[in-house]
Amino acid sequence: GQSLEQPSEVTAVEGAIVQINCTYQTSGFYGLSWYQQHDGGAPTFLSYNALDGLEETGRFSSFLSRSDSYGYLLLQELQMKDSASYFCAVREGRDDKIIFGKGTRLHILP
Amino acid sequence: DGGITQSPKYLFRKEGQNVTLSCEQNLNHDAMYWYRQDPGQGLRLIYYSQIVNDFQKGDIAEGYSVSREKKESFPLTVTSAQKNPTAFYLCASSIPQRPQHFGDGTRLSIL
């Protein structure tokens, strides 16, 4: 069956760097996305990888290894406003079916 | 501004009642999606649609129905067959092979 695994919680200190991992097992793969969701809000898009390697967008970077069915989101220079849940999502097929992991709750300590 | 509008923001359902959640987008996106999110959980796919008059079941379609009569609109009906409908419902849209844009969600509760 299909599944995306990511840690349920991660804690880091303000100003530090944190990495959130995601491993996936799906019937097809057409790209890995990352979304941020603050409590009570809707998910917002952060980053997308269709090919192997690193994508950088400001303080956020995302990495993909298709051979390992693995990706991660890297957050640098952590700020208190980065406290949120982070979801990885896989585009599973050519029909644009997208499935999500259960999310990683990021706690940031001052 | 372009975006996705979900209404209402809060909705209450009586036992045995069907309710319909609205999702409208003016982004000219072909694909639209409905997800359910339970507290502290991830997003689970209910239905998705790539084009008008066509849609596919997601992982938890039982007890739900949708229609896609217009490109801009993808309403979700939560039927009485859905025994545990209390959740946060999120609608999204995208251009094929591109990231999704989400609406602000509808919180459904049972009276």
Backbone of each chain as ProteinMPNN parsed JSONL, in Angstrom:
{"seq_chain_A": "GQSLEQPSEVTAVEGAIVQINCTYQTSGFYGLSWYQQHDGGAPTFLSYNALDGLEETGRFSSFLSRSDSYGYLLLQELQMKDSASYFCAVREGRDDKIIFGKGTRLHILP", "coords_chain_A": {"N_chain_A": [[0.807, -1.198, 0.0], [0.172, 2.364, -0.05], [2.246, 4.758, 1.593], [3.506, 7.38, 3.648], [6.125, 8.287, 5.668], [6.985, 10.215, 8.411], [8.636, 11.949, 11.112], [6.78, 12.359, 14.149], [7.085, 14.497, 15.883], [9.379, 17.218, 16.334], [11.923, 18.97, 18.013], [13.587, 22.077, 18.342], [16.033, 24.708, 18.698], [15.662, 28.245, 18.706], [17.113, 29.993, 16.001], [18.699, 27.908, 15.233], [19.342, 24.997, 13.086], [17.155, 22.699, 11.508], [16.185, 19.438, 10.471], [13.715, 17.723, 8.712], [12.614, 14.585, 8.04], [11.365, 12.453, 5.406], [10.044, 9.488, 4.307], [8.866, 7.465, 1.658], [6.412, 5.243, 0.304], [4.959, 4.363, -2.441], [2.677, 3.695, -5.162], [3.292, 4.965, -7.495], [5.423, 7.681, -8.552], [5.716, 11.09, -8.806], [6.784, 13.366, -7.813], [7.788, 15.239, -4.878], [6.411, 17.159, -2.344], [6.447, 19.855, 0.054], [4.658, 21.173, 2.808], [3.527, 23.761, 4.995], [1.732, 24.131, 8.01], [0.048, 26.149, 10.172], [-1.472, 26.162, 13.44], [-4.931, 25.732, 13.231], [-5.018, 26.787, 10.719], [-4.779, 26.754, 7.066], [-2.894, 24.52, 4.953], [0.186, 25.693, 3.556], [2.16, 26.025, 0.654], [5.584, 25.057, 0.495], [7.914, 23.899, -0.767], [9.158, 21.986, -3.591], [10.152, 18.953, -5.114], [10.949, 17.315, -8.001], [12.96, 16.001, -9.214], [16.08, 14.354, -8.34], [18.1, 15.78, -5.755], [18.911, 19.017, -4.368], [16.741, 21.652, -3.509], [16.536, 25.098, -3.068], [14.992, 27.617, -1.199], [15.131, 30.517, 0.026], [15.233, 30.513, 3.528], [14.468, 27.921, 3.616], [15.082, 24.604, 2.486], [14.863, 21.779, 0.319], [15.305, 18.309, -0.164], [15.728, 15.515, -2.336], [15.89, 12.014, -2.886], [15.318, 9.784, -5.167], [15.988, 7.126, -5.595], [16.274, 6.155, -3.052], [13.783, 6.571, -2.068], [13.236, 8.847, -0.483], [13.195, 11.927, 1.24], [13.939, 15.24, 2.465], [13.189, 18.122, 4.494], [14.788, 21.114, 5.112], [15.27, 23.5, 7.518], [16.57, 26.612, 8.143], [18.184, 28.985, 10.365], [16.207, 29.215, 12.425], [13.067, 30.576, 13.379], [10.707, 31.807, 15.811], [8.215, 31.923, 14.64], [8.246, 29.813, 12.941], [7.266, 27.654, 14.215], [5.131, 25.086, 13.79], [3.158, 22.691, 11.927], [4.552, 20.367, 9.651], [4.215, 18.989, 6.478], [4.913, 16.303, 4.315], [4.248, 15.485, 0.917], [3.202, 13.381, -1.707], [3.037, 13.255, -5.188], [1.285, 10.927, -6.795], [0.555, 9.742, -9.199], [0.002, 9.967, -12.787], [-2.471, 10.99, -12.933], [-2.668, 13.063, -11.201], [-3.116, 12.484, -8.509], [-2.651, 13.173, -5.144], [-1.064, 12.462, -2.139], [-0.724, 12.739, 1.423], [1.674, 12.85, 4.14], [1.519, 12.18, 7.726], [2.379, 14.346, 9.081], [4.732, 16.519, 10.775], [5.242, 17.866, 13.853], [6.71, 20.825, 14.666], [8.514, 22.109, 17.278], [9.737, 25.047, 18.681], [12.233, 26.28, 20.709], [13.003, 29.07, 22.768]], "CA_chain_A": [[0.0, 0.0, 0.0], [0.884, 3.634, -0.072], [2.497, 5.341, 2.904], [4.561, 8.373, 3.822], [6.525, 8.288, 7.053], [7.764, 11.348, 8.893], [8.567, 11.955, 12.577], [5.59, 13.053, 14.626], [7.477, 15.752, 16.524], [10.787, 17.6, 16.375], [12.156, 20.175, 18.817], [14.846, 22.743, 18.033], [16.227, 25.997, 19.354], [15.628, 29.425, 17.842], [18.392, 30.299, 15.374], [19.372, 26.669, 14.828], [18.922, 24.341, 11.844], [16.464, 21.448, 11.764], [15.882, 18.633, 9.284], [12.536, 16.862, 8.848], [12.735, 13.537, 7.031], [10.151, 11.828, 4.868], [10.231, 8.33, 3.423], [7.59, 7.173, 1.031], [6.198, 3.98, -0.403], [3.761, 4.632, -3.237], [2.612, 2.908, -6.4], [3.952, 5.769, -8.51], [6.039, 8.869, -7.965], [5.918, 12.185, -9.758], [7.265, 14.572, -7.145], [7.597, 15.362, -3.429], [6.174, 18.547, -1.927], [6.405, 20.146, 1.489], [3.687, 22.189, 3.183], [3.52, 24.215, 6.386], [0.39, 24.431, 8.506], [-0.072, 26.66, 11.532], [-2.684, 25.708, 14.123], [-6.173, 26.347, 12.799], [-4.915, 27.352, 9.379], [-4.677, 25.869, 5.921], [-1.509, 24.286, 4.53], [0.759, 26.563, 2.531], [3.228, 25.359, -0.07], [6.944, 25.492, 0.8], [8.965, 23.46, -1.685], [8.787, 20.86, -4.45], [11.242, 18.262, -5.811], [10.577, 16.27, -8.953], [14.206, 15.311, -9.536], [17.026, 14.222, -7.236], [18.941, 16.919, -5.455], [18.523, 20.02, -3.387], [16.076, 22.873, -3.954], [16.655, 26.082, -2.007], [14.098, 28.777, -1.27], [15.341, 31.307, 1.228], [15.692, 29.74, 4.683], [14.012, 26.531, 3.48], [15.621, 23.79, 1.403], [14.305, 20.433, 0.298], [16.171, 17.362, -0.841], [15.061, 14.286, -2.772], [16.62, 10.892, -3.461], [14.29, 8.859, -5.653], [16.454, 5.745, -5.44], [16.067, 5.797, -1.649], [12.4, 6.937, -1.691], [13.516, 9.633, 0.717], [13.422, 13.353, 1.087], [13.897, 15.986, 3.727], [13.032, 19.575, 4.505], [15.784, 21.723, 5.984], [14.919, 24.86, 7.9], [17.723, 27.274, 8.739], [17.945, 30.23, 11.115], [14.846, 29.037, 12.915], [12.394, 31.671, 14.066], [9.569, 31.306, 16.583], [7.055, 31.798, 13.753], [8.342, 28.544, 12.222], [6.546, 26.632, 14.984], [3.994, 24.691, 12.956], [3.257, 21.316, 11.437], [5.109, 20.293, 8.302], [3.745, 17.785, 5.809], [5.388, 15.928, 2.992], [3.165, 14.994, 0.067], [3.696, 12.761, -2.941], [2.17, 13.142, -6.371], [1.45, 9.491, -6.96], [0.314, 9.241, -10.54], [-0.208, 10.947, -13.849], [-3.805, 11.585, -12.766], [-2.55, 14.128, -10.204], [-3.488, 12.086, -7.157], [-1.645, 13.631, -4.199], [-1.307, 11.965, -0.793], [0.053, 13.437, 2.441], [2.095, 12.206, 5.372], [0.743, 12.582, 8.899], [2.86, 15.636, 9.556], [5.713, 16.644, 11.843], [5.023, 19.061, 14.661], [7.987, 21.444, 15.014], [8.499, 22.985, 18.452], [10.948, 25.857, 18.726], [12.506, 26.807, 22.037], [13.736, 30.355, 22.711]], "C_chain_A": [[0.837, 1.243, 0.0], [1.106, 4.142, 1.331], [3.605, 6.368, 2.808], [4.858, 8.428, 5.308], [7.366, 9.518, 7.364], [7.646, 11.373, 10.414], [7.371, 12.769, 13.041], [5.931, 14.406, 15.251], [8.971, 15.955, 16.434], [10.89, 18.888, 17.187], [13.521, 20.754, 18.492], [14.867, 24.111, 18.701], [16.193, 27.124, 18.324], [17.02, 29.744, 17.308], [19.132, 29.089, 14.85], [18.858, 26.186, 13.476], [18.218, 23.036, 12.219], [16.144, 20.759, 10.445], [14.695, 17.726, 9.596], [12.557, 15.87, 7.695], [11.387, 12.987, 6.601], [10.563, 10.651, 3.99], [8.874, 7.926, 2.885], [7.598, 5.813, 0.359], [4.881, 4.133, -1.142], [3.821, 3.84, -4.539], [3.251, 3.648, -7.565], [4.56, 6.979, -7.838], [6.285, 9.896, -9.039], [6.317, 13.472, -9.063], [6.916, 14.587, -5.673], [7.467, 16.836, -3.078], [6.209, 18.647, -0.414], [5.45, 21.317, 1.737], [3.838, 22.519, 4.663], [2.084, 24.515, 6.79], [0.486, 24.911, 9.946], [-1.406, 26.218, 12.112], [-3.905, 26.485, 13.63], [-6.165, 26.88, 11.383], [-4.886, 26.303, 8.286], [-3.207, 25.636, 5.587], [-1.076, 25.294, 3.47], [1.985, 25.887, 1.943], [4.59, 25.949, 0.286], [7.922, 25.156, -0.321], [8.531, 22.209, -2.429], [10.034, 20.291, -5.116], [10.649, 17.209, -6.735], [11.789, 15.411, -9.292], [15.116, 15.264, -8.317], [17.81, 15.509, -7.025], [18.279, 17.879, -4.5], [17.868, 21.214, -4.075], [16.116, 23.87, -2.802], [15.72, 27.254, -2.257], [14.237, 29.54, 0.029], [15.883, 30.462, 2.362], [15.327, 28.257, 4.57], [14.682, 25.854, 2.291], [14.956, 22.434, 1.461], [15.181, 19.564, -0.576], [15.366, 16.123, -1.211], [16.087, 13.28, -3.285], [15.582, 9.868, -3.888], [14.713, 7.405, -5.489], [16.248, 5.243, -4.017], [14.638, 6.054, -1.181], [12.419, 7.804, -0.444], [13.688, 11.095, 0.358], [13.467, 14.023, 2.446], [13.684, 17.465, 3.456], [14.019, 20.127, 5.524], [15.377, 23.168, 6.26], [16.105, 25.483, 8.628], [17.299, 28.536, 9.464], [16.52, 30.249, 11.672], [14.331, 30.263, 13.665], [11.165, 31.108, 14.782], [8.345, 31.105, 15.686], [7.096, 30.518, 12.92], [7.691, 27.394, 12.991], [5.245, 26.311, 14.262], [4.107, 23.194, 12.692], [3.726, 21.339, 9.994], [4.744, 18.942, 7.695], [4.522, 17.548, 4.524], [4.217, 15.326, 2.224], [3.754, 14.477, -1.232], [2.617, 12.82, -4.016], [2.366, 11.728, -6.894], [1.309, 9.021, -8.401], [0.112, 10.348, -11.548], [-1.579, 11.601, -13.736], [-3.822, 12.622, -11.652], [-3.068, 13.746, -8.828], [-2.34, 12.451, -6.218], [-2.008, 13.122, -2.816], [-0.302, 12.589, 0.168], [0.531, 12.507, 3.545], [1.284, 12.746, 6.537], [1.243, 13.859, 9.545], [3.846, 15.541, 10.706], [5.469, 17.957, 12.565], [6.385, 19.599, 15.068], [7.794, 22.409, 16.187], [9.816, 23.746, 18.483], [11.075, 26.491, 20.102], [13.292, 28.105, 21.934], [15.163, 30.211, 23.215]], "O_chain_A": [[2.066, 1.184, 0.044], [0.238, 3.976, 2.188], [4.522, 6.244, 1.997], [3.948, 8.596, 6.121], [8.335, 9.818, 6.666], [6.663, 10.873, 10.961], [6.994, 13.752, 12.402], [5.148, 15.351, 15.155], [9.743, 14.996, 16.453], [10.052, 19.781, 17.065], [14.502, 20.019, 18.378], [13.852, 24.598, 19.199], [16.653, 26.953, 17.195], [17.992, 29.765, 18.064], [20.097, 29.229, 14.099], [18.062, 26.852, 12.814], [18.642, 22.347, 13.146], [15.87, 21.409, 9.437], [14.676, 17.045, 10.621], [12.522, 16.255, 6.527], [10.404, 13.049, 7.339], [11.337, 10.809, 3.045], [7.86, 8.034, 3.575], [8.63, 5.309, -0.085], [3.811, 4.044, -0.54], [4.884, 3.379, -4.956], [3.704, 3.021, -8.523], [4.251, 7.275, -6.684], [6.955, 9.638, -10.039], [6.208, 14.552, -9.644], [5.898, 14.035, -5.254], [8.301, 17.656, -3.462], [6.026, 17.661, 0.3], [5.432, 22.302, 0.997], [4.223, 21.674, 5.471], [1.315, 25.081, 6.014], [0.942, 24.184, 10.828], [-2.353, 25.936, 11.377], [-3.915, 27.716, 13.613], [-7.183, 27.37, 10.893], [-4.961, 25.104, 8.558], [-2.363, 26.473, 5.907], [-1.859, 25.692, 2.608], [2.757, 25.25, 2.66], [4.749, 27.166, 0.37], [8.671, 26.021, -0.775], [7.661, 21.467, -1.974], [10.873, 21.038, -5.622], [9.929, 16.316, -6.288], [11.653, 14.232, -9.618], [14.946, 16.038, -7.375], [18.138, 16.226, -7.971], [17.237, 17.594, -3.909], [18.364, 21.72, -5.082], [15.766, 23.522, -1.674], [15.658, 27.806, -3.355], [13.551, 29.253, 1.01], [16.884, 29.765, 2.191], [15.821, 27.434, 5.341], [14.831, 26.451, 1.225], [14.534, 21.986, 2.527], [15.725, 20.01, -1.586], [14.444, 15.729, -0.496], [17.019, 13.628, -4.01], [15.026, 9.16, -3.048], [13.866, 6.54, -5.265], [16.067, 4.045, -3.797], [14.309, 5.787, -0.025], [11.712, 7.534, 0.527], [14.247, 11.445, -0.681], [13.076, 13.435, 3.455], [13.953, 17.979, 2.37], [14.076, 19.661, 6.662], [15.167, 23.954, 5.336], [16.586, 24.935, 9.62], [16.223, 29.086, 9.226], [15.745, 31.172, 11.421], [15.038, 30.889, 14.455], [10.645, 30.058, 14.403], [7.53, 30.218, 15.94], [6.112, 30.166, 12.269], [7.58, 26.284, 12.47], [4.365, 27.163, 14.139], [5.025, 22.526, 13.168], [3.348, 22.215, 9.216], [4.937, 17.893, 8.311], [4.758, 18.471, 3.745], [3.313, 14.733, 2.811], [4.685, 15.062, -1.785], [1.456, 12.483, -3.785], [3.442, 11.365, -7.369], [1.889, 8.003, -8.779], [0.058, 11.526, -11.195], [-1.833, 12.634, -14.355], [-4.897, 13.02, -11.204], [-3.429, 14.629, -8.049], [-1.192, 12.083, -6.464], [-3.133, 13.322, -2.36], [0.819, 12.924, -0.214], [-0.115, 11.505, 3.852], [0.465, 13.65, 6.371], [0.606, 14.394, 10.452], [3.803, 14.607, 11.507], [5.489, 19.027, 11.957], [7.143, 18.906, 15.747], [7.034, 23.375, 16.11], [10.885, 23.156, 18.328], [10.156, 27.146, 20.594], [14.172, 28.22, 21.081], [15.912, 31.187, 23.235]]}, "seq_chain_B": "DGGITQSPKYLFRKEGQNVTLSCEQNLNHDAMYWYRQDPGQGLRLIYYSQIVNDFQKGDIAEGYSVSREKKESFPLTVTSAQKNPTAFYLCASSIPQRPQHFGDGTRLSIL", "coords_chain_B": {"N_chain_B": [[-8.232, 39.393, -6.04], [-6.793, 36.239, -7.001], [-7.833, 33.001, -5.901], [-8.842, 30.399, -3.579], [-12.001, 29.726, -2.356], [-13.672, 28.651, 0.433], [-16.745, 27.697, 1.835], [-19.339, 27.132, 4.295], [-17.347, 28.644, 6.966], [-17.638, 27.437, 9.41], [-19.68, 24.666, 10.224], [-22.598, 22.938, 11.159], [-24.002, 19.791, 11.724], [-26.915, 17.84, 11.887], [-27.831, 14.644, 13.198], [-28.256, 12.151, 10.733], [-28.523, 13.881, 8.618], [-27.772, 15.326, 5.447], [-25.068, 17.363, 4.361], [-23.667, 20.074, 2.488], [-20.532, 21.182, 1.425], [-18.977, 24.048, 0.211], [-16.73, 24.823, -2.461], [-14.904, 27.045, -4.273], [-12.937, 28.23, -6.964], [-10.891, 30.703, -8.52], [-8.652, 30.5, -10.021], [-8.27, 29.336, -12.371], [-7.556, 26.673, -12.408], [-7.158, 23.262, -13.345], [-7.275, 20.868, -11.83], [-8.863, 19.715, -8.854], [-9.344, 19.153, -5.334], [-10.458, 17.336, -2.419], [-9.838, 17.132, 1.012], [-9.723, 15.529, 4.185], [-9.119, 16.393, 7.55], [-8.278, 15.285, 10.679], [-8.014, 16.087, 14.2], [-4.66, 16.78, 15.017], [-3.729, 15.151, 13.048], [-2.74, 14.011, 9.718], [-3.52, 14.959, 6.286], [-6.161, 13.455, 4.626], [-7.122, 12.038, 1.58], [-10.178, 12.578, -0.018], [-11.83, 12.916, -2.401], [-10.909, 13.606, -5.817], [-10.502, 15.651, -8.738], [-9.745, 15.93, -12.111], [-10.677, 17.142, -14.403], [-13.567, 18.867, -15.722], [-16.725, 17.363, -15.059], [-15.684, 14.922, -14.381], [-14.349, 12.764, -11.89], [-12.46, 11.211, -9.248], [-12.328, 8.652, -6.753], [-10.754, 9.086, -3.6], [-8.785, 8.017, -0.838], [-10.581, 7.771, 1.267], [-13.38, 7.775, 0.505], [-15.916, 6.82, 1.154], [-19.203, 7.549, 2.195], [-19.197, 10.116, 1.329], [-19.877, 12.481, -1.328], [-19.33, 14.018, -4.552], [-19.388, 16.643, -7.053], [-18.604, 17.903, -10.322], [-19.414, 20.135, -12.109], [-18.738, 22.552, -13.129], [-15.693, 24.216, -13.991], [-14.753, 25.894, -12.017], [-15.863, 25.094, -9.623], [-16.279, 22.74, -6.965], [-18.09, 21.083, -5.167], [-18.579, 19.396, -2.028], [-20.443, 16.814, -0.646], [-21.411, 15.712, 2.465], [-22.683, 12.846, 3.482], [-25.4, 11.181, 5.252], [-24.481, 8.685, 5.624], [-21.898, 8.832, 6.38], [-20.455, 8.207, 9.242], [-18.862, 9.397, 11.14], [-18.396, 12.367, 10.876], [-17.239, 14.66, 11.915], [-14.754, 16.952, 11.526], [-11.994, 18.737, 10.014], [-12.29, 20.164, 6.925], [-10.64, 20.418, 3.897], [-10.186, 22.079, 0.858], [-8.51, 21.984, -2.252], [-6.621, 23.163, -5.102], [-4.964, 22.805, -8.279], [-2.622, 23.347, -10.981], [-1.923, 20.914, -13.459], [0.682, 18.767, -12.398], [1.812, 20.631, -10.734], [2.324, 22.421, -7.566], [-0.193, 22.372, -4.925], [-2.813, 24.707, -4.138], [-4.468, 25.83, -1.262], [-7.752, 26.212, 0.198], [-9.262, 28.011, 3.007], [-10.552, 26.233, 4.603], [-13.236, 24.247, 6.102], [-14.886, 23.76, 9.107], [-16.529, 21.072, 10.36], [-19.088, 20.007, 12.481], [-20.918, 17.786, 14.648], [-24.227, 18.006, 15.795]], "CA_chain_B": [[-7.113, 38.453, -6.03], [-7.159, 34.859, -7.255], [-7.698, 32.129, -4.758], [-9.838, 29.361, -3.346], [-12.94, 30.138, -1.308], [-14.482, 27.598, 1.01], [-17.797, 28.191, 2.725], [-19.058, 28.113, 5.323], [-16.154, 28.371, 7.744], [-18.094, 26.493, 10.42], [-20.927, 24.032, 9.816], [-23.083, 21.97, 12.117], [-24.894, 18.82, 11.092], [-27.717, 16.989, 12.757], [-27.79, 13.226, 12.868], [-29.097, 11.754, 9.614], [-28.668, 14.985, 7.662], [-26.705, 15.579, 4.478], [-24.644, 18.756, 4.259], [-22.778, 20.321, 1.35], [-19.478, 22.16, 1.624], [-18.695, 24.726, -1.045], [-15.357, 25.171, -2.815], [-14.854, 27.788, -5.535], [-11.611, 28.792, -7.251], [-10.795, 31.556, -9.712], [-7.259, 30.391, -10.449], [-8.293, 28.636, -13.658], [-6.89, 25.386, -12.233], [-7.921, 22.112, -13.821], [-7.425, 19.836, -10.806], [-9.373, 20.117, -7.551], [-9.219, 18.079, -4.353], [-11.011, 17.459, -1.083], [-9.143, 16.388, 2.052], [-10.24, 15.567, 5.554], [-8.057, 16.404, 8.555], [-8.696, 15.114, 12.066], [-7.065, 16.779, 15.098], [-3.328, 16.213, 15.157], [-3.474, 14.168, 11.986], [-2.449, 14.506, 8.382], [-4.625, 15.154, 5.358], [-6.543, 12.239, 3.91], [-7.783, 12.4, 0.332], [-11.547, 12.084, -0.134], [-12.085, 12.871, -3.834], [-10.197, 14.578, -6.619], [-11.039, 15.812, -10.087], [-8.773, 16.537, -13.028], [-11.381, 17.944, -15.402], [-15.012, 18.997, -15.52], [-17.558, 16.18, -15.251], [-14.943, 13.701, -14.068], [-13.709, 12.783, -10.58], [-12.021, 9.903, -8.778], [-12.31, 8.445, -5.314], [-9.49, 9.037, -2.896], [-8.608, 6.907, 0.094], [-11.671, 7.685, 2.259], [-14.542, 8.336, -0.19], [-17.194, 6.296, 1.646], [-19.987, 8.501, 2.962], [-19.063, 11.428, 0.698], [-20.095, 12.562, -2.767], [-18.892, 15.287, -5.141], [-19.76, 16.911, -8.435], [-17.707, 18.88, -10.973], [-20.174, 20.615, -13.266], [-18.02, 23.723, -13.623], [-14.27, 24.177, -13.679], [-14.474, 26.693, -10.831], [-16.592, 24.638, -8.448], [-16.132, 21.315, -6.631], [-18.749, 20.926, -3.87], [-18.505, 18.101, -1.344], [-21.587, 16.487, 0.204], [-21.183, 14.736, 3.53], [-23.98, 12.193, 3.594], [-25.709, 10.567, 6.551], [-23.741, 7.427, 5.689], [-20.61, 9.116, 7.016], [-20.84, 8.101, 10.658], [-18.0, 10.226, 11.986], [-18.048, 13.451, 9.966], [-16.612, 15.803, 12.578], [-13.383, 17.088, 11.046], [-11.639, 19.946, 9.273], [-12.291, 19.787, 5.519], [-9.821, 21.323, 3.101], [-10.272, 22.004, -0.595], [-7.293, 22.462, -2.898], [-6.617, 23.11, -6.56], [-3.632, 22.926, -8.856], [-2.353, 23.085, -12.384], [-1.288, 19.594, -13.496], [2.094, 18.612, -12.065], [2.281, 21.768, -9.953], [1.848, 22.334, -6.18], [-1.569, 22.707, -4.641], [-3.221, 25.872, -3.353], [-5.539, 25.406, -0.384], [-8.684, 27.141, 0.803], [-9.092, 28.181, 4.449], [-11.141, 25.097, 5.29], [-14.54, 24.251, 6.771], [-14.934, 22.879, 10.286], [-17.84, 20.439, 10.46], [-19.345, 19.385, 13.776], [-22.205, 17.118, 14.8], [-25.04, 18.484, 16.918]], "C_chain_B": [[-7.617, 37.044, -6.317], [-6.967, 34.015, -6.03], [-8.792, 31.094, -4.711], [-10.702, 29.78, -2.171], [-13.756, 28.941, -0.852], [-15.541, 28.227, 1.917], [-18.731, 27.051, 3.096], [-17.764, 27.775, 6.062], [-16.45, 27.347, 8.841], [-19.455, 25.966, 9.988], [-21.303, 22.983, 10.847], [-24.095, 21.061, 11.429], [-25.655, 18.034, 12.151], [-27.574, 15.553, 12.301], [-28.732, 12.938, 11.698], [-29.246, 12.791, 8.523], [-27.494, 15.009, 6.696], [-26.34, 17.064, 4.519], [-23.661, 18.892, 3.105], [-21.823, 21.451, 1.665], [-19.098, 22.734, 0.26], [-17.204, 24.967, -1.227], [-15.375, 25.804, -4.201], [-13.437, 28.329, -5.728], [-11.65, 29.618, -8.528], [-9.366, 31.606, -10.223], [-7.133, 29.733, -11.818], [-7.536, 27.297, -13.587], [-7.782, 24.253, -12.716], [-8.242, 21.127, -12.7], [-7.939, 20.429, -9.496], [-9.453, 18.903, -6.649], [-10.017, 18.392, -3.097], [-10.23, 16.541, -0.143], [-9.903, 16.521, 3.364], [-9.049, 15.547, 6.494], [-8.682, 16.299, 9.936], [-7.629, 15.716, 12.982], [-5.745, 16.055, 15.234], [-2.948, 15.217, 14.089], [-3.13, 14.839, 10.666], [-3.704, 14.674, 7.553], [-4.904, 13.849, 4.624], [-7.431, 12.614, 2.725], [-9.154, 11.755, 0.238], [-11.896, 11.865, -1.609], [-11.162, 13.86, -4.535], [-10.727, 14.542, -8.046], [-9.993, 16.5, -10.946], [-9.432, 17.465, -14.025], [-12.867, 17.982, -15.07], [-15.709, 17.689, -15.857], [-16.802, 14.866, -15.06], [-14.3, 13.829, -12.695], [-13.397, 11.354, -10.163], [-12.079, 9.837, -7.263], [-10.886, 8.491, -4.788], [-9.481, 7.853, -1.945], [-9.771, 6.716, 1.073], [-12.972, 8.227, 1.683], [-15.884, 7.89, 0.391], [-17.914, 7.305, 2.523], [-19.92, 9.921, 2.431], [-19.457, 11.332, -0.776], [-19.665, 13.941, -3.257], [-19.525, 15.437, -6.519], [-18.769, 17.918, -8.996], [-18.368, 19.32, -12.277], [-19.518, 21.834, -13.901], [-16.561, 23.63, -13.202], [-13.988, 24.855, -12.344], [-14.972, 26.071, -9.534], [-16.469, 23.14, -8.219], [-16.765, 21.081, -5.26], [-18.662, 19.502, -3.341], [-19.746, 17.925, -0.482], [-21.19, 15.409, 1.195], [-22.532, 14.096, 3.806], [-24.174, 11.601, 4.986], [-24.991, 9.23, 6.718], [-22.358, 7.594, 6.311], [-20.856, 9.229, 8.512], [-20.004, 8.964, 11.582], [-17.518, 11.43, 11.179], [-17.33, 14.625, 10.6], [-15.146, 15.869, 12.2], [-13.226, 18.462, 10.416], [-11.505, 19.535, 7.811], [-11.585, 20.863, 4.695], [-9.992, 21.03, 1.619], [-8.982, 22.576, -1.179], [-7.455, 22.412, -4.407], [-5.188, 23.23, -7.052], [-3.695, 22.841, -10.374], [-1.686, 21.716, -12.435], [0.211, 19.642, -13.255], [2.661, 19.806, -11.297], [1.728, 21.684, -8.538], [0.417, 22.81, -6.007], [-1.692, 24.035, -3.89], [-4.429, 25.45, -2.533], [-6.472, 26.56, -0.024], [-8.469, 27.174, 2.308], [-9.789, 27.098, 5.267], [-12.523, 25.344, 5.866], [-14.481, 23.28, 7.93], [-16.371, 22.372, 10.441], [-17.963, 19.755, 11.814], [-20.736, 18.78, 13.8], [-22.943, 17.679, 16.003], [-25.596, 17.297, 17.689]], "O_chain_B": [[-8.729, 36.686, -5.928], [-6.074, 34.257, -5.218], [-9.564, 30.926, -5.655], [-10.189, 30.148, -1.114], [-14.442, 28.299, -1.648], [-15.263, 29.165, 2.664], [-18.906, 26.11, 2.321], [-17.157, 26.735, 5.809], [-15.614, 26.5, 9.157], [-20.281, 26.709, 9.457], [-20.456, 22.24, 11.343], [-24.934, 21.516, 10.652], [-25.1, 17.625, 13.17], [-27.235, 15.287, 11.148], [-29.866, 13.418, 11.672], [-30.025, 12.596, 7.59], [-26.357, 14.743, 7.083], [-27.21, 17.917, 4.691], [-22.923, 17.96, 2.783], [-22.225, 22.526, 2.109], [-18.922, 22.0, -0.712], [-16.496, 25.277, -0.268], [-15.802, 25.185, -5.175], [-12.815, 28.822, -4.787], [-12.345, 29.28, -9.487], [-8.922, 32.609, -10.781], [-6.034, 29.59, -12.354], [-6.953, 26.849, -14.575], [-8.998, 24.276, -12.526], [-9.356, 20.61, -12.627], [-7.51, 21.505, -9.08], [-9.609, 17.774, -7.113], [-10.227, 19.554, -2.751], [-9.991, 15.369, -0.432], [-10.619, 17.494, 3.604], [-8.092, 14.801, 6.288], [-9.514, 17.122, 10.317], [-6.471, 15.841, 12.585], [-5.708, 14.861, 15.53], [-1.946, 14.514, 14.219], [-3.217, 16.058, 10.519], [-4.818, 14.547, 8.061], [-3.999, 13.223, 4.073], [-8.367, 13.403, 2.856], [-9.291, 10.541, 0.392], [-12.221, 10.748, -2.012], [-10.692, 14.825, -3.932], [-11.311, 13.556, -8.496], [-9.427, 17.522, -10.559], [-8.837, 18.455, -14.451], [-13.351, 17.216, -14.237], [-15.341, 16.996, -16.806], [-17.245, 13.819, -15.531], [-13.76, 14.884, -12.363], [-13.998, 10.405, -10.664], [-11.899, 10.844, -6.577], [-9.947, 8.013, -5.424], [-10.092, 6.819, -2.213], [-9.935, 5.637, 1.643], [-13.613, 9.065, 2.316], [-16.9, 8.537, 0.134], [-17.34, 7.852, 3.464], [-20.515, 10.831, 3.008], [-19.385, 10.267, -1.389], [-19.634, 14.905, -2.492], [-20.109, 14.504, -7.069], [-18.166, 18.692, -8.252], [-17.956, 18.944, -13.374], [-19.724, 22.109, -15.083], [-16.238, 23.033, -12.175], [-13.086, 24.44, -11.616], [-14.548, 26.48, -8.454], [-16.546, 22.356, -9.164], [-16.042, 20.896, -4.281], [-18.67, 18.536, -4.103], [-20.067, 18.796, 0.327], [-20.703, 14.341, 0.821], [-23.434, 14.758, 4.32], [-23.241, 11.531, 5.787], [-24.904, 8.703, 7.827], [-21.727, 6.618, 6.718], [-21.401, 10.224, 8.989], [-20.416, 9.231, 12.711], [-16.338, 11.502, 10.834], [-16.853, 15.508, 9.887], [-14.377, 14.959, 12.51], [-14.177, 19.235, 10.301], [-10.703, 18.661, 7.483], [-11.897, 22.05, 4.79], [-9.946, 19.877, 1.188], [-8.433, 23.544, -0.653], [-8.319, 21.706, -4.927], [-4.308, 23.699, -6.33], [-4.657, 22.347, -10.962], [-0.937, 21.382, -11.517], [0.919, 20.46, -13.841], [3.88, 19.965, -11.223], [0.762, 20.958, -8.305], [-0.113, 23.553, -6.833], [-0.812, 24.427, -3.123], [-5.324, 24.782, -3.051], [-6.058, 27.716, 0.051], [-7.612, 26.466, 2.835], [-9.638, 27.048, 6.487], [-12.93, 26.484, 6.089], [-14.082, 22.127, 7.771], [-17.302, 23.155, 10.629], [-17.07, 19.024, 12.241], [-21.624, 19.209, 13.063], [-22.378, 17.815, 17.088], [-26.31, 17.481, 18.675]]}, "name": "protein", "num_of_chains": 2, "seq": "GQSLEQPSEVTAVEGAIVQINCTYQTSGFYGLSWYQQHDGGAPTFLSYNALDGLEETGRFSSFLSRSDSYGYLLLQELQMKDSASYFCAVREGRDDKIIFGKGTRLHILPDGGITQSPKYLFRKEGQNVTLSCEQNLNHDAMYWYRQDPGQGLRLIYYSQIVNDFQKGDIAEGYSVSREKKESFPLTVTSAQKNPTAFYLCASSIPQRPQHFGDGTRLSIL"}
